[in-house]
Amino acid sequence: MTYIGIIIGGVAGFLYWKFVGCTSGTCPITSNKFISIAYGALLGSLLLSTIAGSTTKQGFFKKLFGGDSTAAFSNINADEMKTMTNDSTYIVIDVRTPAEWKSGYISGTDLFIDFNSSDFSDKIKELDVTKNYIIYCRSGNRSAKACELMSKNGFTNLNNLSGGINKWNGEIKKD
């Protein structure tokens, strides 16, 4: 990433010198083409090295370009989930513990698979990888981990309820 930063920064420094520059000749950086290119290369390498060093490669491109086409799942809010569950093609899975399930679950939940159970991986392997899934837990953390695990097992249409059941503003059922 550092080399890419040097190249991008150097080009930016040259373009700045060429088109903006310093007309009075008193600007120490922009009046000299070589200093301008070197300064741009230095700033570019520092910027891209900092971004790349603070995140994963996928996260780097997400930060750099504002999106990530390789995302394993989508984070959705409660309103989006309500809209999606009106479509019968979505399967809603609660990945909380049995005690949490007993305290109440989102109306329309199709499956309960405890993420913390030893057989979680075996249970998700029984599911159809081509179906559409919405996964939730209490806060959205376990369900995000469940989505990552499911993605590694070939699932392609996964949605995580951000904030989990804590952010749900719809009907809660109890058995």
ZADO-1210 file (C-alpha; in nm, 4 decimals, padded with zeros to 6 digits):
<atoms>
<atom x="00.0000" y="00.0000" z="00.0000" code="MET" pos="1"/>
<atom x="00.2880" y="00.2358" z="00.0680" code="THR" pos="2"/>
<atom x="00.4062" y="00.2162" z="-00.2942" code="TYR" pos="3"/>
<atom x="00.0578" y="00.2902" z="-00.4218" code="ILE" pos="4"/>
<atom x="00.0452" y="00.5904" z="-00.1894" code="GLY" pos="5"/>
<atom x="00.3820" y="00.7144" z="-00.3146" code="ILE" pos="6"/>
<atom x="00.2689" y="00.6886" z="-00.6763" code="ILE" pos="7"/>
<atom x="-00.0702" y="00.8506" z="-00.6173" code="ILE" pos="8"/>
<atom x="00.0815" y="01.1220" z="-00.3990" code="GLY" pos="9"/>
<atom x="00.3608" y="01.1889" z="-00.6472" code="GLY" pos="10"/>
<atom x="00.1144" y="01.2251" z="-00.9322" code="VAL" pos="11"/>
<atom x="-00.1043" y="01.4511" z="-00.7184" code="ALA" pos="12"/>
<atom x="00.2007" y="01.6613" z="-00.6251" code="GLY" pos="13"/>
<atom x="00.3014" y="01.6948" z="-00.9895" code="PHE" pos="14"/>
<atom x="-00.0522" y="01.7886" z="-01.0958" code="LEU" pos="15"/>
<atom x="-00.0739" y="02.0432" z="-00.8164" code="TYR" pos="16"/>
<atom x="00.2600" y="02.1947" z="-00.9240" code="TRP" pos="17"/>
<atom x="00.1599" y="02.1920" z="-01.2920" code="LYS" pos="18"/>
<atom x="-00.1898" y="02.3414" z="-01.2612" code="PHE" pos="19"/>
<atom x="-00.1931" y="02.5347" z="-00.9338" code="VAL" pos="20"/>
<atom x="00.1706" y="02.5929" z="-00.8495" code="GLY" pos="21"/>
<atom x="00.3037" y="02.9173" z="-00.7166" code="CYS" pos="22"/>
<atom x="00.3003" y="03.2203" z="-00.9414" code="THR" pos="23"/>
<atom x="00.4977" y="03.4467" z="-00.7087" code="SER" pos="24"/>
<atom x="00.7938" y="03.2085" z="-00.6738" code="GLY" pos="25"/>
<atom x="00.7972" y="03.2481" z="-00.2947" code="THR" pos="26"/>
<atom x="00.6214" y="02.9196" z="-00.2132" code="CYS" pos="27"/>
<atom x="00.8894" y="02.6727" z="-00.1008" code="PRO" pos="28"/>
<atom x="00.6956" y="02.3567" z="-00.1875" code="ILE" pos="29"/>
<atom x="00.4910" y="02.4394" z="-00.4952" code="THR" pos="30"/>
<atom x="00.7460" y="02.6527" z="-00.6793" code="SER" pos="31"/>
<atom x="00.9793" y="02.3559" z="-00.7409" code="ASN" pos="32"/>
<atom x="00.8467" y="02.0592" z="-00.9406" code="LYS" pos="33"/>
<atom x="01.0680" y="01.8019" z="-00.7662" code="PHE" pos="34"/>
<atom x="00.9906" y="01.9218" z="-00.4152" code="ILE" pos="35"/>
<atom x="00.6192" y="01.9280" z="-00.4992" code="SER" pos="36"/>
<atom x="00.6307" y="01.5681" z="-00.6286" code="ILE" pos="37"/>
<atom x="00.8351" y="01.4485" z="-00.3284" code="ALA" pos="38"/>
<atom x="00.5999" y="01.6217" z="-00.0846" code="TYR" pos="39"/>
<atom x="00.2966" y="01.4667" z="-00.2563" code="GLY" pos="40"/>
<atom x="00.4599" y="01.1230" z="-00.2542" code="ALA" pos="41"/>
<atom x="00.5380" y="01.1534" z="00.1165" code="LEU" pos="42"/>
<atom x="00.1838" y="01.2596" z="00.2049" code="LEU" pos="43"/>
<atom x="00.0336" y="00.9905" z="-00.0197" code="GLY" pos="44"/>
<atom x="00.2436" y="00.7150" z="00.1330" code="SER" pos="45"/>
<atom x="00.1635" y="00.8280" z="00.4861" code="LEU" pos="46"/>
<atom x="-00.2075" y="00.8553" z="00.4131" code="LEU" pos="47"/>
<atom x="-00.2473" y="00.5185" z="00.2426" code="LEU" pos="48"/>
<atom x="-00.0166" y="00.3413" z="00.4897" code="SER" pos="49"/>
<atom x="-00.2236" y="00.4758" z="00.7777" code="THR" pos="50"/>
<atom x="-00.5514" y="00.3702" z="00.6203" code="ILE" pos="51"/>
<atom x="-00.4204" y="00.0280" z="00.5187" code="ALA" pos="52"/>
<atom x="-00.2532" y="-00.0330" z="00.8541" code="GLY" pos="53"/>
<atom x="-00.5669" y="00.0431" z="01.0516" code="SER" pos="54"/>
<atom x="-00.7960" y="-00.2056" z="00.8844" code="THR" pos="55"/>
<atom x="-00.8229" y="-00.5200" z="00.6762" code="THR" pos="56"/>
<atom x="-00.7718" y="-00.5113" z="00.3003" code="LYS" pos="57"/>
<atom x="-01.1486" y="-00.5323" z="00.2439" code="GLN" pos="58"/>
<atom x="-01.2029" y="-00.2570" z="00.4997" code="GLY" pos="59"/>
<atom x="-00.9372" y="-00.0475" z="00.3266" code="PHE" pos="60"/>
<atom x="-01.1277" y="-00.0484" z="-00.0010" code="PHE" pos="61"/>
<atom x="-01.4526" y="00.0153" z="00.1831" code="LYS" pos="62"/>
<atom x="-01.2987" y="00.3223" z="00.3482" code="LYS" pos="63"/>
<atom x="-01.1314" y="00.4339" z="00.0283" code="LEU" pos="64"/>
<atom x="-01.4254" y="00.3944" z="-00.2091" code="PHE" pos="65"/>
<atom x="-01.7246" y="00.4016" z="00.0279" code="GLY" pos="66"/>
<atom x="-01.8444" y="00.0481" z="-00.0404" code="GLY" pos="67"/>
<atom x="-01.7474" y="-00.3146" z="-00.0237" code="ASP" pos="68"/>
<atom x="-01.8656" y="-00.5437" z="-00.2994" code="SER" pos="69"/>
<atom x="-01.7294" y="-00.8461" z="-00.1126" code="THR" pos="70"/>
<atom x="-01.9426" y="-00.7962" z="00.1971" code="ALA" pos="71"/>
<atom x="-02.0482" y="-01.1288" z="00.3458" code="ALA" pos="72"/>
<atom x="-02.3799" y="-00.9893" z="00.4686" code="PHE" pos="73"/>
<atom x="-02.5855" y="-00.6729" z="00.4925" code="SER" pos="74"/>
<atom x="-02.6701" y="-00.4906" z="00.8126" code="ASN" pos="75"/>
<atom x="-03.0343" y="-00.3868" z="00.8201" code="ILE" pos="76"/>
<atom x="-03.2433" y="-00.1852" z="01.0657" code="ASN" pos="77"/>
<atom x="-03.5802" y="-00.2802" z="01.2152" code="ALA" pos="78"/>
<atom x="-03.7824" y="-00.0967" z="00.9498" code="ASP" pos="79"/>
<atom x="-03.5932" y="-00.2704" z="00.6701" code="GLU" pos="80"/>
<atom x="-03.6514" y="-00.6045" z="00.8395" code="MET" pos="81"/>
<atom x="-04.0251" y="-00.5377" z="00.8603" code="LYS" pos="82"/>
<atom x="-04.0350" y="-00.4645" z="00.4882" code="THR" pos="83"/>
<atom x="-03.8262" y="-00.7698" z="00.4044" code="MET" pos="84"/>
<atom x="-04.0342" y="-01.0069" z="00.6176" code="THR" pos="85"/>
<atom x="-04.3440" y="-00.9060" z="00.4213" code="ASN" pos="86"/>
<atom x="-04.1749" y="-01.1004" z="00.1416" code="ASP" pos="87"/>
<atom x="-04.2243" y="-01.4695" z="00.2181" code="SER" pos="88"/>
<atom x="-03.8879" y="-01.5596" z="00.0644" code="THR" pos="89"/>
<atom x="-03.6986" y="-01.4486" z="00.3775" code="TYR" pos="90"/>
<atom x="-03.6272" y="-01.6915" z="00.6604" code="ILE" pos="91"/>
<atom x="-03.5806" y="-01.5267" z="01.0011" code="VAL" pos="92"/>
<atom x="-03.3387" y="-01.6966" z="01.2414" code="ILE" pos="93"/>
<atom x="-03.2919" y="-01.6129" z="01.6106" code="ASP" pos="94"/>
<atom x="-02.9400" y="-01.7093" z="01.7260" code="VAL" pos="95"/>
<atom x="-02.9813" y="-01.6185" z="02.0949" code="ARG" pos="96"/>
<atom x="-02.9639" y="-01.8553" z="02.3912" code="THR" pos="97"/>
<atom x="-03.2652" y="-02.0630" z="02.5022" code="PRO" pos="98"/>
<atom x="-03.3119" y="-01.8332" z="02.8046" code="ALA" pos="99"/>
<atom x="-03.3199" y="-01.5279" z="02.5781" code="GLU" pos="100"/>
<atom x="-03.5658" y="-01.7053" z="02.3466" code="TRP" pos="101"/>
<atom x="-03.8001" y="-01.7730" z="02.6413" code="LYS" pos="102"/>
<atom x="-03.8000" y="-01.4037" z="02.7313" code="SER" pos="103"/>
<atom x="-03.9508" y="-01.3271" z="02.3903" code="GLY" pos="104"/>
<atom x="-03.8732" y="-01.3395" z="02.0205" code="TYR" pos="105"/>
<atom x="-03.9586" y="-01.1353" z="01.7134" code="ILE" pos="106"/>
<atom x="-04.2943" y="-01.2277" z="01.5652" code="SER" pos="107"/>
<atom x="-04.2403" y="-01.4151" z="01.2407" code="GLY" pos="108"/>
<atom x="-03.9192" y="-01.5869" z="01.3493" code="THR" pos="109"/>
<atom x="-03.8881" y="-01.9114" z="01.1551" code="ASP" pos="110"/>
<atom x="-03.5958" y="-02.0831" z="01.3286" code="LEU" pos="111"/>
<atom x="-03.4140" y="-02.0790" z="01.6605" code="PHE" pos="112"/>
<atom x="-03.0493" y="-02.1907" z="01.6426" code="ILE" pos="113"/>
<atom x="-02.8372" y="-02.1064" z="01.9486" code="ASP" pos="114"/>
<atom x="-02.5124" y="-01.9534" z="01.8206" code="PHE" pos="115"/>
<atom x="-02.3321" y="-02.0584" z="02.1401" code="ASN" pos="116"/>
<atom x="-02.4310" y="-02.4247" z="02.1103" code="SER" pos="117"/>
<atom x="-02.1716" y="-02.6779" z="02.0018" code="SER" pos="118"/>
<atom x="-02.3883" y="-02.7932" z="01.7114" code="ASP" pos="119"/>
<atom x="-02.4492" y="-02.4489" z="01.5558" code="PHE" pos="120"/>
<atom x="-02.2225" y="-02.5225" z="01.2580" code="SER" pos="121"/>
<atom x="-02.3923" y="-02.8570" z="01.1981" code="ASP" pos="122"/>
<atom x="-02.7381" y="-02.6993" z="01.2086" code="LYS" pos="123"/>
<atom x="-02.6584" y="-02.4255" z="00.9587" code="ILE" pos="124"/>
<atom x="-02.5118" y="-02.6824" z="00.7199" code="LYS" pos="125"/>
<atom x="-02.8606" y="-02.8363" z="00.7014" code="GLU" pos="126"/>
<atom x="-03.0037" y="-02.5087" z="00.5637" code="LEU" pos="127"/>
<atom x="-03.0382" y="-02.4193" z="00.1945" code="ASP" pos="128"/>
<atom x="-02.7522" y="-02.1827" z="00.1042" code="VAL" pos="129"/>
<atom x="-02.9543" y="-02.0277" z="-00.1802" code="THR" pos="130"/>
<atom x="-03.2364" y="-01.8961" z="00.0428" code="LYS" pos="131"/>
<atom x="-03.2658" y="-01.5432" z="00.1853" code="ASN" pos="132"/>
<atom x="-03.1961" y="-01.5129" z="00.5586" code="TYR" pos="133"/>
<atom x="-03.2393" y="-01.2501" z="00.8267" code="ILE" pos="134"/>
<atom x="-03.0382" y="-01.3265" z="01.1404" code="ILE" pos="135"/>
<atom x="-03.0803" y="-01.1576" z="01.4784" code="TYR" pos="136"/>
<atom x="-02.9650" y="-01.1845" z="01.8382" code="CYS" pos="137"/>
<atom x="-02.9902" y="-00.9527" z="02.1393" code="ARG" pos="138"/>
<atom x="-02.7547" y="-00.6762" z="02.0208" code="SER" pos="139"/>
<atom x="-02.6449" y="-00.7707" z="01.6679" code="GLY" pos="140"/>
<atom x="-02.2983" y="-00.8996" z="01.7613" code="ASN" pos="141"/>
<atom x="-02.3618" y="-01.2749" z="01.7679" code="ARG" pos="142"/>
<atom x="-02.5848" y="-01.2521" z="01.4628" code="SER" pos="143"/>
<atom x="-02.3043" y="-01.0739" z="01.2741" code="ALA" pos="144"/>
<atom x="-02.0668" y="-01.3556" z="01.3720" code="LYS" pos="145"/>
<atom x="-02.3309" y="-01.6079" z="01.2653" code="ALA" pos="146"/>
<atom x="-02.3605" y="-01.4306" z="00.9285" code="CYS" pos="147"/>
<atom x="-01.9827" y="-01.4452" z="00.8833" code="GLU" pos="148"/>
<atom x="-01.9784" y="-01.8167" z="00.9623" code="LEU" pos="149"/>
<atom x="-02.2731" y="-01.8823" z="00.7315" code="MET" pos="150"/>
<atom x="-02.1040" y="-01.6849" z="00.4547" code="SER" pos="151"/>
<atom x="-01.7943" y="-01.9037" z="00.4877" code="LYS" pos="152"/>
<atom x="-02.0267" y="-02.2015" z="00.4408" code="ASN" pos="153"/>
<atom x="-02.1577" y="-02.0729" z="00.1078" code="GLY" pos="154"/>
<atom x="-02.4623" y="-01.8658" z="00.2089" code="PHE" pos="155"/>
<atom x="-02.4991" y="-01.5660" z="-00.0197" code="THR" pos="156"/>
<atom x="-02.8042" y="-01.3655" z="00.0912" code="ASN" pos="157"/>
<atom x="-02.7581" y="-01.2854" z="00.4595" code="LEU" pos="158"/>
<atom x="-02.8965" y="-00.9907" z="00.6528" code="ASN" pos="159"/>
<atom x="-02.8038" y="-00.9007" z="01.0100" code="ASN" pos="160"/>
<atom x="-03.0480" y="-00.7021" z="01.2246" code="LEU" pos="161"/>
<atom x="-02.8307" y="-00.4153" z="01.3531" code="SER" pos="162"/>
<atom x="-02.8840" y="-00.3668" z="01.7232" code="GLY" pos="163"/>
<atom x="-03.0638" y="-00.7007" z="01.7421" code="GLY" pos="164"/>
<atom x="-03.3908" y="-00.7480" z="01.9246" code="ILE" pos="165"/>
<atom x="-03.2933" y="-00.4520" z="02.1467" code="ASN" pos="166"/>
<atom x="-03.3617" y="-00.2206" z="01.8493" code="LYS" pos="167"/>
<atom x="-03.6757" y="-00.4050" z="01.7354" code="TRP" pos="168"/>
<atom x="-03.9870" y="-00.1879" z="01.7550" code="ASN" pos="169"/>
<atom x="-04.2374" y="-00.4484" z="01.6383" code="GLY" pos="170"/>
<atom x="-04.4269" y="-00.7348" z="01.7959" code="GLU" pos="171"/>
<atom x="-04.2496" y="-00.9609" z="02.0452" code="ILE" pos="172"/>
<atom x="-04.3968" y="-01.3072" z="02.1064" code="LYS" pos="173"/>
<atom x="-04.3535" y="-01.5378" z="02.4036" code="LYS" pos="174"/>
<atom x="-04.4229" y="-01.9102" z="02.4201" code="ASP" pos="175"/>
</atoms>
